């Protein structure tokens, strides 16, 4: 299996192959997925007594669509910034998701749970519609016809500011690729979030520092991070058995794959960025590999890291 992965990695260096490479990340092409993810981050913030009504929101790695950001706008945010390294999202898909998301919110649909999306985390204590967070008054304002129309225009004209009848300004920004922390103004975001993205980021130090710098005092960071091998190995955590030279061959010329850092690295870097962690929730799974099979640079892993399949982190900027 590893030889097949190496062969695929080497093929990425062939120019003619590039146009046949997948142009999809999976997940945010589904309205119910976007609905589920945003409501989980919002519900968890509320449960942790963090601000849960952000006005200016940033997302790292929106993937196939800006659907999760659209959810933020439909629940009260007025500005959204999406940052990615590959341009996946397109206008037609974003507009189709908008209509579906409005219907889900109008109907106060329950949060799609782990039966529908077994790999989506964080898990919630209840998957009922979070009415305590999204009150009728809040949704009435956020889903007014004029406001939804402004969000639609903003999706059609990304980067431009659209005004509602009462003067509210709605802005959607999509920056691809982003590598410079100055792409977002320091101290401008109320909330920054990511969903199954930070495990793919190469420069975690710069990224965590940027995510923290973008937040206003009192701003919230909300990140779901996974540690599975994404099918590269038969074992869910078998990517930690592969040496660096072989891993380089497997990655090939792809713009990203997995950084293979453990949960403790993400906790450490989030703290070192200056944020205060208020929620750290790990999902564990027994290791399918013995410690002596780990590649040399991963043999220091604690048992906790070796068996952490995912971690959910929320933090505040004091």
C-alpha positions in Angstrom: 0.0 0.0 0.0 2.9 2.4 0.8 4.5 1.7 -2.6 1.2 2.6 -4.2 1.1 5.9 -2.2 4.7 6.7 -3.2 3.9 6.1 -6.9 0.9 8.5 -6.7 3.1 11.1 -5.0 5.7 10.8 -7.8 3.0 11.2 -10.4 2.2 14.6 -9.1 5.5 15.8 -10.6 4.3 15.0 -14.1 2.9 18.2 -15.5 0.2 16.5 -17.7 -1.2 14.7 -14.6 -2.0 17.9 -12.7 -5.3 18.5 -14.5 -6.5 15.1 -13.5 -5.8 15.6 -9.8 -8.9 15.9 -7.5 -10.3 19.4 -7.3 -12.4 18.7 -4.2 -11.9 18.4 -0.5 -15.2 16.9 0.5 -17.5 18.2 3.2 -18.4 21.8 2.5 -20.2 20.9 -0.8 -23.0 19.7 1.5 -25.4 22.3 3.0 -26.2 20.0 5.9 -22.5 19.5 6.6 -21.9 23.3 6.7 -25.0 23.8 8.9 -23.8 21.1 11.3 -20.3 22.4 11.6 -21.2 26.0 12.2 -23.8 25.2 14.8 -21.4 22.9 16.6 -18.8 25.6 16.9 -21.5 28.1 18.0 -23.1 25.7 20.5 -19.7 24.8 22.0 -18.8 28.5 22.4 -22.1 29.1 24.2 -21.6 26.1 26.4 -18.1 27.4 27.3 -19.6 30.8 28.1 -17.7 32.4 25.2 -19.2 35.1 23.0 -21.4 33.3 20.5 -22.7 36.2 18.3 -19.6 37.2 16.2 -19.9 40.1 13.7 -16.6 39.6 11.9 -15.6 36.0 11.2 -12.5 34.4 9.7 -12.2 30.8 8.4 -9.0 28.9 7.7 -9.5 26.4 4.8 -13.1 26.7 3.7 -12.6 24.0 1.0 -15.2 23.2 -1.6 -17.5 26.2 -0.7 -17.9 29.2 1.6 -20.9 27.4 3.1 -19.8 27.6 6.7 -19.0 31.3 6.4 -22.5 31.7 4.8 -23.9 30.1 7.9 -22.0 32.7 10.0 -23.6 35.5 8.0 -27.1 34.0 8.1 -26.8 33.8 11.9 -25.8 37.4 12.4 -22.2 38.1 11.2 -21.8 40.9 8.8 -18.2 40.2 7.5 -16.6 36.9 6.6 -13.1 36.2 5.4 -12.2 32.8 4.0 -8.5 31.8 3.5 -7.3 28.8 1.6 -4.2 27.6 -0.3 -6.1 26.2 -3.3 -9.2 27.8 -4.8 -12.0 25.3 -4.6 -15.1 27.4 -3.9 -17.1 28.8 -6.8 -20.1 31.2 -7.0 -22.7 28.7 -8.3 -22.1 26.2 -5.5 -22.1 29.0 -2.9 -25.4 30.3 -4.1 -27.0 26.9 -4.2 -25.9 26.3 -0.6 -27.3 29.7 0.5 -30.8 28.7 -0.4 -30.6 25.3 1.4 -29.0 26.9 4.5 -31.8 29.5 4.7 -34.4 26.7 4.6 -32.6 24.8 7.4 -32.5 27.8 9.6 -36.1 28.9 8.9 -37.2 25.4 9.8 -35.0 25.3 13.0 -33.7 22.0 11.8 -31.9 19.8 14.3 -28.1 19.7 14.1 -27.1 16.8 11.8 -25.5 14.4 14.3 -22.9 11.6 14.3 -25.3 9.2 12.7 -25.4 11.4 9.6 -21.8 12.6 9.8 -19.9 10.0 11.9 -16.5 11.7 11.4 -17.6 15.2 12.1 -16.7 16.6 15.5 -17.0 18.1 18.1 -19.7 15.9 19.5 -22.6 17.7 21.2 -24.5 16.8 24.3 -27.7 17.6 22.4 -28.3 17.9 18.7 -31.5 19.8 19.1 -31.6 23.2 17.3 -29.6 25.6 19.6 -32.6 27.9 20.3 -30.9 29.4 23.4 -28.1 30.7 21.1 -30.1 31.4 18.0 -33.2 33.0 19.5 -36.2 33.9 17.4 -35.4 37.6 17.7 -31.8 37.0 16.5 -32.9 34.8 13.5 -35.7 37.3 12.6 -33.1 40.0 12.2 -30.5 37.8 10.6 -32.8 36.2 8.1 -34.8 39.2 7.0 -35.4 39.2 3.2 -33.3 42.3 2.7 -30.4 40.8 4.6 -30.5 37.5 2.8 -30.6 39.4 -0.5 -27.5 41.4 0.6 -25.7 38.1 1.4 -26.6 36.8 -2.0 -25.2 39.9 -3.7 -22.1 39.6 -1.6 -21.6 36.0 -2.9 -22.1 37.2 -6.4 -19.6 40.0 -6.0 -17.0 38.6 -3.5 -14.8 41.4 -2.1 -17.4 44.1 -2.5 -19.5 45.6 0.3 -23.3 45.2 0.0 -25.7 47.3 2.1 -29.1 46.3 3.4 -32.0 48.6 3.5 -31.2 49.6 7.1 -27.6 50.4 6.2 -25.8 47.2 7.5 -22.8 46.4 5.4 -22.3 42.7 4.3 -18.8 41.7 3.0 -17.4 38.4 1.9 -13.7 38.1 1.2 -12.0 35.0 -0.2 -8.2 35.0 -0.4 -6.4 32.3 -2.3 -3.6 31.5 -1.7 -2.8 33.2 1.6 0.7 32.9 3.2 1.1 36.4 4.6 -0.4 37.1 8.0 -1.0 40.7 7.0 -3.8 39.5 4.7 -6.2 40.2 7.6 -5.9 43.3 9.8 -4.6 42.6 13.3 -7.3 42.8 16.0 -10.2 42.8 13.5 -12.0 39.4 14.0 -14.5 38.5 16.6 -14.1 34.8 15.8 -11.7 32.6 13.8 -12.3 28.9 13.2 -11.2 25.9 11.2 -12.7 22.4 10.7 -10.3 19.6 9.9 -7.7 22.0 8.5 -4.8 22.6 10.9 -3.6 19.0 10.5 -2.8 19.9 6.9 -0.9 23.2 7.6 2.9 23.1 7.1 3.9 26.2 9.0 1.9 25.8 12.2 3.9 28.4 14.2 3.2 31.2 11.8 -0.4 30.1 11.3 -1.3 30.0 15.0 0.4 33.3 15.7 -1.6 34.9 12.8 -4.9 33.4 13.9 -4.3 34.9 17.4 -3.1 38.3 16.0 -6.3 38.7 13.9 -8.6 38.4 16.9 -9.9 41.4 18.8 -9.6 41.3 22.6 -12.4 39.0 23.7 -12.3 37.3 20.3 -12.7 33.5 20.1 -10.6 30.8 18.3 -12.4 27.6 17.6 -10.6 24.7 15.9 -11.4 21.1 15.3 -8.2 19.1 14.4 -7.9 15.5 13.3 -5.0 13.0 13.4 -6.0 10.1 11.2 -3.9 9.0 8.2 -6.7 9.7 5.7 -6.4 6.2 4.2 -2.7 6.5 3.5 -2.1 3.5 5.8 -4.3 0.7 6.8 -4.0 1.8 10.5 -5.8 5.0 11.5 -2.5 6.4 12.9 -0.1 4.5 10.7 1.2 7.7 9.1 3.4 8.1 12.2 5.3 4.9 11.2 6.6 6.4 7.9 10.0 7.9 7.7 10.4 11.5 6.6 12.1 10.6 3.2 9.3 8.2 2.3 6.7 10.7 3.5 8.2 13.3 1.2 7.8 10.9 -1.7 4.2 10.2 -0.8 3.3 13.9 -0.6 5.0 14.6 -3.9 4.1 18.0 -5.4 0.8 18.4 -3.6 0.3 21.8 -2.0 -0.5 20.1 1.3 -1.0 16.7 2.8 -0.6 16.1 6.6 1.9 17.8 8.9 1.8 14.7 11.2 2.1 16.8 14.4 0.3 15.4 17.5 -2.4 17.0 19.5 0.1 18.3 22.1 1.8 20.4 19.5 -1.5 22.2 18.7 -2.2 22.8 22.4 1.3 24.2 22.9 1.2 26.5 19.9 -2.2 27.8 20.7 -1.1 28.7 24.2 2.2 30.2 22.9 0.2 32.4 20.5 -1.1 34.3 23.5 -4.6 32.8 23.7 -6.2 31.3 26.8 -7.6 27.8 26.2 -11.0 27.3 27.7 -12.0 24.1 26.0 -9.8 21.1 25.2 -11.7 18.0 24.2 -9.9 14.9 22.9 -11.4 11.9 21.1 -9.3 8.8 21.8 -9.0 5.6 19.9 -6.7 2.6 20.7 -3.5 2.6 18.8 -3.3 0.1 16.0 0.5 0.2 16.0 3.1 -0.7 18.6 5.4 2.0 19.8 8.5 0.3 18.3 7.0 0.7 14.8 6.9 4.5 15.1 9.3 6.5 12.9 12.2 7.8 15.0 11.0 11.4 15.3 7.6 10.3 16.6 8.9 7.9 19.3 8.7 10.6 21.9 4.9 10.7 21.7 3.0 10.3 24.9 0.4 7.6 25.1 -2.2 10.4 25.1 -0.9 11.7 21.8 -0.5 8.3 20.2 -4.2 7.5 20.9 -5.7 11.0 20.2 -7.8 10.7 17.0 -9.1 14.3 17.2 -9.0 17.4 19.4 -11.4 20.3 19.7 -9.9 23.5 21.0 -11.6 26.8 21.9 -9.7 29.8 23.2 -10.2 33.5 24.0 -8.0 36.5 23.5 -7.8 38.4 26.8 
